[in-house]
């Protein structure tokens, strides 16, 4: 914790913007993968025959089924892990997620934090609003994973 003294915590607006950017990227990646699958399916005879007999309906609804939730958890968890505490949205907003207890974020911590987004969204998003209540500006998903979000420029200056 002594290493974190003087580090500037991220603002709510910058965190919300980073999350929105990441949701848009998750949506675009989903659409790109589905477009490739649909185009490739035209060249596979068994799929082509099945497609002729059935209507194909693809819906982009992240919270309607278990595999959409799993996709989001893997997208956010892996992008945070591979980005060493920065998803593309956080990188763009110059933010970094850091652990309160470890030198680096483990894969499990990143997945746990991504799953925690669901807990933050419960009760009409009150878990996100807790940012304004908690002294370390932690939301529910931050407390679940024991992380904080800091401004990248101040992190480099403090270390």
N, C-alpha and C positions, 0 to 999 in steps of 0.2 A: 504494500500500500504506500510505502514511502516513495517508491519509484513513480507513483501516480500523482503525487502532490504537484500542483501547478499545471496539470494537464487540463485542457479545456474540454468540458463535456459537450457533446453534439446538441444542437438545438432541435426542438421538436419538428420544426419546418424542414430542416435538412434531412432528418431521419425519415420523415413522411415522403419527401421527394425521392429519396433513395429507394424506399420501398415501392413506390409507384413505378419508378424506372425498372426495378427488378421484376415487378409483376408484368409490365409491358414486354420485357425481354423473355420472360417465361412463356407468355402468350405467343410471341413471335416464333420462338423455338418450337413450341407445340404445333403451330400452324405449318411451319416449314417441314417438320418431320411427317406430319399427316399428308402434306402435299406430295412428298417423296413416296410415301407408302401408297397413296392413291395412284400416282403415275406408274409406279413399279407394278402395281397389281394388274394393270392392263396387259402386261407382258407375261403373266403367269397364267397358264391355261385353266387350272383348277379355280383360281380366284376369279378369272374372267367369266367362267360359266356360272359361278355362284352369284356374281354381281348382276348378271343378266336376269336372274330369277328373283332377286331381292332388291328392295330399295336400300340404299346406304344412307344413313343419317348420322352425321358427325356433329356433335354439339360441344362448344367450348364453354364448359361450366365447371369451374374448379372445385366447387363444394357440393356437387350433386352425387358423387360416388367415391368409393374408397380409392380407386386408382388415380383419380385426380388429386386427392389429398396426398397420396404417396408420391405422385409426380412433383407436386409443389415442395414437399418436405425434402425430396432428393435434390431438386433444383436449388433451393435456398441453402440446404446443408452442404452440398458438394461445392457450390460456387463460393460459399464462405470459407470452406476448408481449403480449396485449391487457391483461393485468393489471399490466403493468410490473413483472414479477418476482414477482407474487403470483397464484397460482391461488386459487380460492375456498377450498380447504382451507387454503392457507397464509395467506390473509387472515383466516380464522376463528381460526387458531392464532397470528396476529400474527407471521408469518415473511415474509421477503423473500429472493429469490434475487438476488445481485448478481454482476456480472462482475469478475474480478480484473484485467482489462486495459482495459476500456472503461467509459465513463460510463453507458451503458444497454445492455440486452440486445437484440441484433439478432434478427430472426426466425430466422435460421439457427442462432444459438446456442441458442435455445429449442427448436427442432426437434431439434438435435443432443443436447441434454440429455434430451429426451423419449425419443429412440432409445436413449440411454445407460442408461435404466432396464432395458432388456433385458440389457445387459452387466452391470449390477449384480445382476440376478436369476440370472445364470449361476452354476453351481457351488453350487447350494443357497443362493443369496443372499449369497455371500461378499463381493460388491461392496458390499452395504449394511453388512456387518459391518466393513468397512474404515474406517468412521466412527470406530471406537474406536482404530484404529491410526494414522491420519494426524494430524499435529499441527494442521492447520487444519480437522479434522473433516470432510474431504471423502470422499465415497463415489466409486465409479468413475464414475458419471454426472456428478458435479461436476467431476472431473478431466478427463473428456473435453471438457466444455464450458467448462472453466476458470472455474468459478463457486464461490461459497460461499453457504451459507444462514445468515442472521443474524436475530436478534430485531428486530422492527420498532421497538419502543419505544427500543431502544438505538441504532438507526440514525439516528433523528430527533435524538436527543440529541447524537450525535457530529458531525452536520453542522451 
